[in-house]
Amino acid sequence: MNIYEDLKSNSYPGRGIVIGKNADNKNMVVAYFIMGRSENSRNRIFIEDGCGIKTKAFDDSKLTDPSLIIYSPVRVLGDDLIVTNGDQTDTIYDFMKEGKTFEEALRTRTFEPDPPNFTPRISGVVNGGNYKLSILKSADGNEASARRYFFEYYDTPAGMGHFIHTYKCDGNPIPSFVGEPKQVELSGNIDEFTSKMWENLNPDNKVSLFVRYINLENGETETRIVNKNQ
């Protein structure tokens, strides 16, 4: 799948994670973006926080409820990079620091408490050329029933990645993502990839984008952050 065409055709995928191996076979690619429909959701930026990032209100005077919009989307633990759409980043980090697993951490969590959408929690972890993705969602909007899905990718071929996002498309309530993560093509240097990702996110709803390339040989990283609010 061409990720740029997929993004361009969907006005509201919500929050999204892309992980995979670049076509140069030298770098892992990690991307995370957020979108928003409400003033509170759109009033955000990404800022660097050590080896990771966190969300921050662009205008503190307009911040109303920080509970689901202020968190650390990316944290690094040794050779592992953790990326999620909520405070489950910290849950995964804490569990893995104790020698427990990505899956064990997420089995203690569920979807977001934001009826009627019950936004799924999407998460990923990268180690070398391997990665995992997960989505925690309600049972078709039934808040009494949670569904947890885990996907593992090993020895990914060059130029292949996977893309998962919170919402299938715009709506009211907003329908959750359905199925396995989408298999996508990954190519270009970090600036080309970042520019095309940002360019194809819906101009009205996009808020922020994070991209990191991780060199598979030496672990060195390059990072780009784009914020609509400047």
C-alpha positions as CSV (number, residue, x, y, z in Angstrom):
1,M,0.0,0.0,0.0
2,N,1.1,3.5,-0.7
3,I,0.9,5.2,2.7
4,Y,0.7,8.7,1.2
5,E,-2.3,7.8,-0.9
6,D,-3.9,6.1,2.0
7,L,-3.5,9.2,4.2
8,K,-4.7,11.5,1.5
9,S,-7.9,9.5,1.1
10,N,-8.8,9.6,4.8
11,S,-9.8,12.9,6.4
12,Y,-9.6,11.5,9.9
13,P,-7.5,8.4,10.8
14,G,-7.0,10.0,14.2
15,R,-3.6,9.0,15.7
16,G,-1.3,6.7,13.7
17,I,1.9,4.6,14.1
18,V,4.2,3.5,11.3
19,I,7.1,1.1,11.9
20,G,9.2,-0.7,9.4
21,K,12.5,-1.0,7.5
22,N,13.5,1.6,4.9
23,A,14.2,0.6,1.3
24,D,17.9,1.4,1.8
25,N,18.0,-1.6,4.2
26,K,20.0,0.6,6.6
27,N,17.4,2.2,8.8
28,M,14.3,1.4,10.8
29,V,11.6,3.9,10.3
30,V,9.3,5.0,13.2
31,A,6.5,7.6,12.7
32,Y,3.7,8.8,15.0
33,F,1.1,11.5,14.2
34,I,-1.8,13.1,16.0
35,M,-4.9,14.8,14.6
36,G,-7.7,16.6,16.2
37,R,-11.3,17.8,15.7
38,S,-11.9,19.7,18.9
39,E,-10.1,22.9,20.0
40,N,-8.6,21.0,22.9
41,S,-7.1,18.3,20.7
42,R,-5.8,20.7,18.2
43,N,-4.1,22.8,20.8
44,R,-1.0,20.7,21.0
45,I,2.6,20.4,19.9
46,F,5.3,17.7,20.2
47,I,8.5,18.6,22.1
48,E,11.6,16.5,22.7
49,D,11.9,15.0,26.1
50,G,15.3,13.2,26.5
51,C,15.5,10.5,23.9
52,G,11.7,10.6,23.4
53,I,8.9,13.2,23.0
54,K,5.9,14.4,24.9
55,T,2.8,16.4,24.0
56,K,2.4,19.9,25.3
57,A,-0.4,22.5,25.1
58,F,0.5,25.1,22.5
59,D,-1.7,27.7,24.3
60,D,-2.0,26.9,28.0
61,S,-5.0,29.3,28.4
62,K,-7.0,27.1,26.0
63,L,-6.2,23.7,27.7
64,T,-9.4,22.2,29.2
65,D,-9.0,18.5,29.9
66,P,-5.4,17.2,29.8
67,S,-6.2,13.6,30.8
68,L,-6.2,12.1,27.3
69,I,-4.1,14.6,25.3
70,I,-1.0,15.2,27.4
71,Y,1.3,12.2,27.6
72,S,4.7,10.8,26.3
73,P,4.1,9.2,22.9
74,V,7.8,8.1,22.6
75,R,10.2,6.7,25.3
76,V,13.4,4.8,24.9
77,L,14.5,2.0,27.2
78,G,18.0,0.6,26.3
79,D,17.7,-0.7,22.8
80,D,13.9,-0.5,22.8
81,L,11.9,2.4,21.4
82,I,8.3,2.5,22.7
83,V,5.6,4.5,20.8
84,T,1.9,4.8,21.7
85,N,-1.1,7.1,21.5
86,G,-1.5,7.6,25.3
87,D,-0.2,7.1,28.8
88,Q,0.2,3.4,28.2
89,T,3.7,4.4,27.0
90,D,4.6,4.7,30.7
91,T,2.9,1.3,31.5
92,I,5.0,-0.5,28.9
93,Y,8.2,1.3,29.9
94,D,7.7,0.4,33.6
95,F,6.8,-3.3,32.9
96,M,9.7,-3.7,30.5
97,K,12.1,-2.1,32.9
98,E,11.2,-4.8,35.4
99,G,11.9,-7.5,32.8
100,K,8.2,-8.1,31.8
101,T,6.8,-8.0,28.3
102,F,5.1,-5.5,26.0
103,E,2.1,-7.9,26.1
104,E,1.9,-8.2,29.8
105,A,1.9,-4.4,30.2
106,L,-1.0,-3.9,27.7
107,R,-3.1,-6.6,29.3
108,T,-3.4,-4.3,32.2
109,R,-4.9,-1.6,30.0
110,T,-7.9,-1.0,27.8
111,F,-9.4,1.5,25.4
112,E,-9.8,5.2,26.3
113,P,-12.7,6.2,28.5
114,D,-14.1,8.7,26.0
115,P,-17.7,7.6,25.1
116,P,-19.2,7.3,22.6
117,N,-15.9,6.8,20.6
118,F,-14.0,4.6,23.1
119,T,-10.8,5.5,21.2
120,P,-8.5,2.5,20.8
121,R,-5.1,2.5,22.4
122,I,-2.4,1.7,19.7
123,S,1.1,0.9,20.7
124,G,4.4,-0.3,19.2
125,V,7.9,-1.3,20.3
126,V,11.0,-1.5,18.1
127,N,14.2,-3.5,18.8
128,G,16.8,-3.7,16.1
129,G,15.1,-4.9,12.9
130,N,12.1,-6.4,14.7
131,Y,9.0,-4.8,16.1
132,K,5.5,-5.3,17.6
133,L,2.2,-3.5,17.3
134,S,-0.9,-3.7,19.3
135,I,-4.5,-2.3,19.4
136,L,-6.8,-2.3,22.4
137,K,-10.4,-1.6,21.5
138,S,-14.0,-2.0,22.6
139,A,-16.2,-4.7,21.2
140,D,-17.9,-2.6,18.6
141,G,-18.6,0.2,21.0
142,N,-19.5,-2.0,23.9
143,E,-17.6,-0.5,26.9
144,A,-18.1,-3.6,29.0
145,S,-16.0,-5.7,26.6
146,A,-12.4,-5.1,25.6
147,R,-10.5,-6.7,22.7
148,R,-6.7,-6.9,22.7
149,Y,-4.8,-7.6,19.5
150,F,-1.0,-8.1,19.2
151,F,1.1,-8.3,16.0
152,E,4.8,-9.3,15.8
153,Y,7.1,-8.7,12.8
154,Y,10.5,-10.3,12.5
155,D,13.2,-10.0,9.8
156,T,11.1,-7.5,7.9
157,P,12.3,-7.1,4.3
158,A,13.7,-3.8,3.1
159,G,11.1,-1.3,2.1
160,M,8.3,-2.8,4.1
161,G,6.5,-1.4,7.1
162,H,3.1,-1.5,8.9
163,F,0.7,1.2,9.7
164,I,-2.0,1.2,12.3
165,H,-4.3,4.1,13.3
166,T,-7.1,4.7,15.9
167,Y,-10.0,5.3,13.6
168,K,-11.2,3.8,10.4
169,C,-12.4,7.2,9.2
170,D,-14.3,10.2,10.3
171,G,-17.8,9.8,11.8
172,N,-20.1,10.3,14.8
173,P,-19.3,8.3,16.8
174,I,-15.9,7.7,15.1
175,P,-15.5,4.1,14.0
176,S,-12.5,2.2,15.3
177,F,-9.7,0.8,13.1
178,V,-10.5,-2.6,11.8
179,G,-8.3,-5.5,10.9
180,E,-4.5,-6.1,10.8
181,P,-2.0,-3.2,10.5
182,K,-1.7,-2.1,6.9
183,Q,1.4,-3.3,5.0
184,V,3.0,-0.2,3.5
185,E,6.0,0.7,1.3
186,L,8.8,2.8,3.0
187,S,11.5,4.7,1.1
188,G,13.4,7.9,0.9
189,N,15.6,9.7,3.4
190,I,14.1,11.1,6.6
191,D,13.4,14.5,5.2
192,E,11.6,13.2,2.1
193,F,9.5,10.8,4.2
194,T,8.6,13.4,6.8
195,S,7.6,15.9,4.1
196,K,5.4,13.5,2.2
197,M,3.7,12.2,5.4
198,W,2.9,15.7,6.6
199,E,1.8,16.9,3.1
200,N,-0.8,14.1,2.9
201,L,-2.3,14.3,6.3
202,N,-5.6,16.2,6.2
203,P,-4.7,20.0,6.4
204,D,-7.7,20.8,8.7
205,N,-7.2,18.0,11.2
206,K,-3.5,17.3,11.4
207,V,-1.7,18.5,14.5
208,S,1.8,17.0,14.9
209,L,4.2,14.5,13.4
210,F,7.2,12.7,14.8
211,V,9.6,10.7,12.6
212,R,12.8,8.8,13.6
213,Y,15.2,6.8,11.5
214,I,17.3,4.3,13.5
215,N,20.5,3.1,11.9
216,L,20.6,-0.7,12.0
217,E,24.3,-0.9,12.1
218,N,25.3,1.5,14.8
219,G,22.0,2.6,16.5
220,E,22.4,6.2,15.6
221,T,19.2,8.2,15.2
222,E,17.8,11.1,13.2
223,T,14.6,12.7,14.4
224,R,12.2,15.2,12.8
225,I,9.2,16.9,14.5
226,V,6.6,18.9,12.6
227,N,3.9,20.9,14.5
228,K,1.0,22.7,12.8
229,N,1.1,25.2,15.7
230,Q,4.3,27.2,15.6
